[in-house]
Amino acid sequence: MVMKDSYSKRDFEKGPQTYTDAKFLDNIFEATGLSEFNGSAVVVDFMSGPGKVALGMQERAIRHKYAILDASEGQLAKINAPSIEKILDNVTDLHLPEKSIDVGLVRYGLKDIPSEQQIGVLKQINRTIKVGGELVVVDMVSPDGAKEWSNKQHSLKQQFSGRDIAKDGECNIPTENEWLTMLKEAGFMPEVFSYYVSKVTTKDWVKGKQISDEQREKMDALILAAPDKIRKTFNIRQEGADVKIDYPVVIIKAIKKESNSDLPESGEIYVAK
């Protein structure tokens, strides 16, 4: 699957604060356990975009081997870090060798995959992770009773960003229990590590080139028209001309099942051809 130009043009540096929040990266780093890893770990940032997660992990633990994997040449081209390997590949059909990764990371990518494909993608990622290795999933989570609305508003934003629903399918933001169930079915032993709140002002989406000013007006109207229970759940409010919303995020640490007796101390990264 080739990523659309609209995704390549997105500017995560100017978008919502969650993409550059140092404290958020600290939380993700703690979940990886990289500070306590014995030896040099192979770390892959799946669906990396411009690789901010991998870069953040490298700043905190430089001794490990880092790679970023994304289906967008445009996003990969934004990364100027010779020590981090770039892999042009798609999570729906990974070409990485089996058991080649110690720590996998995926932030804000899985929710944009249709529900019927999410477990398959997690199984693909599982195949590339060493026995006893881990996957850290960082993504939005639908509160109980709010999943339909959560997906409706996110799906509209994705369509404004260039997503063809008829071709690419609908996004799916699982509940916490659904996240854990999917990871178990994909061969992981998951547990919630921590939570995070992504505080968004809709104008951030315009700054990050996700939507236009005109589309922002339509998003604002949808968000502000939410039922009272939804408004309370997501802390929706209007401050002057700004519409603000708080999205719940979950950080899940998932260990690949089976004995870790054959877990190597390090490994190599291979560029997909």
Secondary structure, DSSP 8 states (H G I E B T S, - for coil): ----HHHHT--TTTS-GGGT-HHHHHHHHHHHTGGG-SS--EEEEET-TTTHHHHHHHHH-TTSEEEEEES-HHHHTT---TTEEEEE--GGG--S-TT-EEEEEEES-GGGS-HHHHHHHHHHHHHHEEEEEEEEEEEE---TT-HHHHHHHHHHHHHHTT--HHHH-------HHHHHHHHHHTTEEEEEEEEEEEEEEHHHHHHTTSS-HHHHHHHHHHHHTS-HHHHHHTT-EEETTEEEEEEEEEEEEEEE-S--TT--S--------
